[in-house]
Amino acid sequence: MLAMMVRIPEMRIDESEAAKLSKGIANVARHYDVTATQKTIDWSNLVMVLAMIYGTRMMAIGARRKADRQKQREERGEVPTVIDFGLAKSTQKDLQ
């Protein structure tokens, strides 16, 4: 999930790594006396599931919109300035 959120495929872990991570988290958690009601646990689980389902979709929407904006800039003939921070743009006409 982290790999998808930060768009870094190298951060993806396999099932054995996930199991090791889960065990490590559980080992640390047993040192803390944290209690929660079933209602709190259910809400937390719902929020995590919503984040997993809709978070990836929101990232995809953002990537699509970014690509659409780039395509529109290219169609208008805009070219990036020497250092492109996405703020200042020049068109081919301005450069002539």
CYANA upper distance limits for C-alpha pairs under 8 A (distance plus 0.5 A):
  1 MET  CA      5 MET  CA      6.79
  1 MET  CA     12 ARG  CA      7.92
  1 MET  CA     52 MET  CA      7.83
  2 LEU  CA      6 VAL  CA      6.66
  2 LEU  CA     11 MET  CA      7.37
  2 LEU  CA     12 ARG  CA      7.68
  3 ALA  CA      7 ARG  CA      6.07
  3 ALA  CA      8 ILE  CA      5.54
  3 ALA  CA      9 PRO  CA      5.83
  3 ALA  CA     10 GLU  CA      7.52
  3 ALA  CA     11 MET  CA      5.26
  3 ALA  CA     12 ARG  CA      5.51
  4 MET  CA      8 ILE  CA      7.22
  4 MET  CA      9 PRO  CA      7.57
  4 MET  CA     12 ARG  CA      8.40
  4 MET  CA     56 THR  CA      7.63
  5 MET  CA     55 GLY  CA      8.26
  5 MET  CA     56 THR  CA      7.53
  5 MET  CA     59 MET  CA      7.98
  8 ILE  CA     12 ARG  CA      8.23
 13 ILE  CA     17 GLU  CA      6.32
 13 ILE  CA     18 ALA  CA      6.84
 14 ASP  CA     18 ALA  CA      6.66
 15 GLU  CA     19 ALA  CA      6.61
 16 SER  CA     20 LYS  CA      6.80
 17 GLU  CA     21 LEU  CA      6.59
 18 ALA  CA     22 SER  CA      6.51
 19 ALA  CA     23 LYS  CA      6.64
 20 LYS  CA     24 GLY  CA      6.65
 21 LEU  CA     25 ILE  CA      6.67
 22 SER  CA     26 ALA  CA      6.66
 23 LYS  CA     27 ASN  CA      6.59
 24 GLY  CA     28 VAL  CA      6.85
 25 ILE  CA     29 ALA  CA      6.54
 26 ALA  CA     30 ARG  CA      6.75
 27 ASN  CA     31 HIS  CA      7.92
 28 VAL  CA     32 TYR  CA      8.11
 36 ALA  CA     40 THR  CA      6.50
 36 ALA  CA     41 ILE  CA      6.99
 37 THR  CA     41 ILE  CA      6.87
 38 GLN  CA     42 ASP  CA      6.54
 39 LYS  CA     43 TRP  CA      6.73
 40 THR  CA     44 SER  CA      6.60
 41 ILE  CA     45 ASN  CA      6.63
 42 ASP  CA     46 LEU  CA      6.64
 43 TRP  CA     47 VAL  CA      6.70
 44 SER  CA     48 MET  CA      6.77
 45 ASN  CA     49 VAL  CA      6.67
 46 LEU  CA     50 LEU  CA      6.57
 47 VAL  CA     51 ALA  CA      6.61
 48 MET  CA     52 MET  CA      6.70
 49 VAL  CA     53 ILE  CA      6.62
 50 LEU  CA     54 TYR  CA      6.20
 50 LEU  CA     55 GLY  CA      7.82
 51 ALA  CA     55 GLY  CA      5.28
 51 ALA  CA     56 THR  CA      8.25
 52 MET  CA     56 THR  CA      6.95
 53 ILE  CA     57 ARG  CA      7.45
 54 TYR  CA     58 MET  CA      6.55
 55 GLY  CA     59 MET  CA      6.77
 56 THR  CA     60 ALA  CA      6.72
 57 ARG  CA     61 ILE  CA      6.65
 58 MET  CA     62 GLY  CA      6.68
 59 MET  CA     63 ALA  CA      6.72
 60 ALA  CA     64 ARG  CA      6.62
 61 ILE  CA     65 ARG  CA      6.62
 62 GLY  CA     66 LYS  CA      6.63
 63 ALA  CA     67 ALA  CA      6.71
 64 ARG  CA     68 ASP  CA      6.59
 65 ARG  CA     69 ARG  CA      6.65
 66 LYS  CA     70 GLN  CA      6.73
 67 ALA  CA     71 LYS  CA      6.62
 68 ASP  CA     72 GLN  CA      6.70
 69 ARG  CA     73 ARG  CA      6.72
 70 GLN  CA     74 GLU  CA      6.74
 71 LYS  CA     75 GLU  CA      6.64
 72 GLN  CA     76 ARG  CA      6.74
 73 ARG  CA     77 GLY  CA      6.82
 73 ARG  CA     78 GLU  CA      5.81
 73 ARG  CA     79 VAL  CA      8.24
 74 GLU  CA     78 GLU  CA      6.18
 74 GLU  CA     79 VAL  CA      7.79
 76 ARG  CA     91 THR  CA      8.29
 77 GLY  CA     91 THR  CA      6.34
 77 GLY  CA     92 GLN  CA      6.46
 78 GLU  CA     89 LYS  CA      7.25
 78 GLU  CA     90 SER  CA      6.28
 78 GLU  CA     91 THR  CA      4.56
 78 GLU  CA     92 GLN  CA      6.59
 79 VAL  CA     89 LYS  CA      7.05
 79 VAL  CA     90 SER  CA      6.23
 79 VAL  CA     91 THR  CA      6.12
 79 VAL  CA     92 GLN  CA      7.12
 80 PRO  CA     84 ASP  CA      6.23
 80 PRO  CA     88 ALA  CA      8.07
 80 PRO  CA     89 LYS  CA      5.80
 80 PRO  CA     90 SER  CA      6.74
 81 THR  CA     88 ALA  CA      7.41
 81 THR  CA     89 LYS  CA      6.34
 81 THR  CA     90 SER  CA      6.78
 84 ASP  CA     88 ALA  CA      7.62
 84 ASP  CA     89 LYS  CA      8.32
 90 SER  CA     94 ASP  CA      6.71
 90 SER  CA     95 LEU  CA      7.73
 91 THR  CA     95 LEU  CA      7.16
 92 GLN  CA     96 GLN  CA      7.18
